Amino acid sequence: MAKLLVVEDNLDLSENLQEWLRLDNHQVEICHNGVQALELLAYSKYDVIILDVTMPEMDGFTVCRKFRAGGGQTPILFLTGKNSIEEKEEGFERGGDDYLTKPFDFRELSARLRALLRRFPSVESGLLGYLDLELDPKTKQVKRAGEALKLSPKEYQLLEFLLRHPNEIYSATDLLMHVWSSDSTATEQTVRACVKRLREVIDRGDGQSYILNQRGHGYGLNRDIQLPGE
């Protein structure tokens, strides 16, 4: 399983891509313009970026250039309706790693993704942890004190995001953008409900929570929690 960011302004195509890639056992986040893509890339890590070239506000080549200029190393697969050699050359010169011309067979996309994932080491290979919580991005398994915990996909994504940003506090609006970016129906209440469910799974029931709710500011890891025996 790989974590993918799909940047595509065609809503029908982006939904079809998301469905196909999830069936192909990948974790997928969707956004529809280059500005939002750069915002997501500033906070989250992905194994591959699937990037449309022609988009409003900021085209895919510009997104790629800015991402590479900022030190981003994630492999990028361009999608485009044009197949000229000149455009492909420009894409590779801007920092792209592969190119797929629309319309395309989704099976070819899967094959190209497998090739990219073989060429580049996964950004999700290292374990994430806090106190006795452990999250393995490769196997998608979460443990507390060595005991496996069962989380829903969204609960897992929320916990992973907080573990990757242990010193930050995020408002419900921030979390909507970073964790629910592909779900236009999600609301702040969706975030609060997910936090509540996540706490019910990972907390120990001793009145302490691994997730801090800083009133008026948002959510983050609780830096003051004390484990038994400490």
N, C-alpha and C positions, 0 to 999 in steps of 0.2 A: 504493500500500500504506500502510495506517495501522496504528499500534500501539494495540491496544484492551485494556482491562481489563474482563472480564465478572465481575460479582459476583452470583452466583445460587446459592441453597441447594438447589435441585432438581437432583440429580446428572444425571438423564436429560436435562433441558432444557439444562443447562450444557454437557454433552458434545455435544448436537446443535447448540447455538449455536457451539461451538468448531469443529466440522466444517464447518458452513455458512460461517462467516466466513473460515476458512482457504481454502476453495474460492473465496471471493470475494476472495482475494489479500490478506488482512490478517494481521498478526502478532497472535496472541491469547494473553493470559494469563488464567487462571481462578482465582478463589477463591470460597469458599462461605459466608463470613460477613463482617459489617461490621468487626469488629476486625481481621481479617487484611487487609481492603481498605485500611484506614487505615495499617497497617504497610507495605504495598506502596507506597502513594502517598507515604509519607515518603521513599522512596528512589528510586523510578522515575517516569518521565514517560510519559504516554500521550496519544494524540490524542483519544480519546473514552473515557468510562467508561460502560458499560452496567450499570445498578444496579437490582437487585431492591428493591422497597420492603419487603416483609414477610419478615424474616429473624430467626433466633434471635440472642440476645446483643445485637445492635445493628441497628435497622432502617435502611433505606436513607435515609430522611429525615434521621436523626441523622448518618449517615455524610456526607451531602452538607453538612449544616450545619457539622460540624466541619472538613471539608475546605475549605469556603469561608472559614470563620473563620481558618484557618491560611494563607490567601492563595492557595489552589488555584484556578486559572483554567480547568482542563480542562473542556470541555463534558460534561454529564451527561445521559444518556438513561435515564429511569426505566422499569422494567418493573413492572406490577402486575396483579393479578387483579381489582381494583376499578376502576370507571369513573365514580365520582361526580364531579361538578364540584368539590365541596368538597375532595376528595383531590387532584385535579389542581391546584387553586389552591394548596393547601399545598405541593405539590411544587415549583411554580414560585417560591413565596415563599421556600422553603428554598435556592433557587439552582439548580434544575434547568433544563435548556434544551429538553427535549422529553419526550414521554410516550407510551408504547405499552402498550395494554391486552392482557392475556392472555385467550384464546389469540390469536396473531397469525400472519400469514403472513410467513415469513422474507424474502420479497421486499420487503415493506413495511419491515422492519427495515433492509435494505440501502439502500432509498431514503431513509429518514430519516438514516442514517449519512452518505450522500453529501451530503445537505443540510447537516448539521452541519459536515462537513469543508470545505464551500464557505464557510460563514459564519465559521469560526474558522481562523486560521493554524495550520499544523502545528507542534507542539512539537519535531518531529524535523527541522526544516529546516536546522539548523546542522551543519557538519562537525565531527567529533570527531577529535582527533589526539594523538599522543605521539611525539616524535622524528620518525622518517620513516614512522611508521604513520599512515594516514588512513582514517577510516570515515565513509561518507556515509549517514546514517539514511534519507534520502529514496530513494536508489537501492539501498540495502543492499549497496553495493560497498565492499570493503576493499582498500587498496593499501599496499605497502611500497616506499618510494623510487620511487613512480610506477608500480610493477608490480602488476597486479591479482592478488589472492590468492583462492583458492576455499575457502570455509568451509562447513561444514554449518550448518543453521539454529541448532542449539544452540551450536555454537562461535561463531557470529556473536553470539548473544545474550549469551554470557559475555563476549566481548571488549567489546561495547558497554557492558555493565554496569560493567566495570572502567575503561573510558575515562571513563565519567560520574562515577566516584568515584576520581580518580587518587591521592588522598592517604590512602586507607583500606585496611585489611587486613580481609579477610572469611574467617571459618572456612568449612569445607565445609558445615557446618550452615546458616550464613547464606546461602551461595550456593544451597543447596537451596531455601530459602524465597523468594529473590528471582528466581532464574533458572529453577528447576524447580518453581515454585509449583503448576502444573497437572498435574504428573506424580507421582502417589502412589507409583509403583513405584521412583522414583529413590532412590539411596542416596549416602552419602559416597564410595563407590567410583566411582559414576557421575560425580561431580564430578572426582575425581582423574583418571579416564580421559579426560574431556573436556579438562581442562587439558593433559594430555600430548599429545593430538591437536592442540590449538590451538597449543602450542609448536612442534610439528613443522612446522606451516604457516607461522607468522609469524617464528620465530627464524631467524637467519642461519647457524647452524652453527659459530660461533666460540667456543662455550663460554659465551656470555652468553644470558640469556633476558629477554624483555620482561616476563615474569610472574615475580614473586618469590614463593617459597614460604618464608614466615617460620616456622621450625620452632616448633610449639606454638601458633601463632596463626592462620595461614591464608595467603591469597593476595591479591596486589595488584600494581600496576605496579612494576616494578623501577626505582627512581629513580637507580641508580648505573650503568646501562648506558652504555657508550661506543661510539659509532658509528665506523667506519673514517674516518680523517682528522681526528678530533677531537683 
